[in-house]
Amino acid sequence: MDDPYLKSQVEAGRIESSAALFRCTAAVEAAVEDKQFKDDPENTLGSYLRAKFRQRGWAWPKNPPEWKQHFIEHHAEVLS
């Protein structure tokens, strides 16, 4: 990861905001899937995810610990 602000959070294992989490996700998508994001990748991912959450009737996580809980509850098979 090239961003020193995000890199220090990832290395510490503690992402401080949902926007930072989305920026980390965009960096992974860019590296692994060769996806390119213009302008603000966190806004692009946030918009996409908000639509998917509305479709499924899921509550929107407010912070990284809530995101972690969401994935444990809804996507445990992917995480193992």
Summary of the structure (lengths in Angstrom):
residues: 80
radius of gyration: 13.0
end to end distance: 24.0
largest distance: 35.6
contacts: 183
relative contact order: 0.12
helix: 69%
strand: 0%
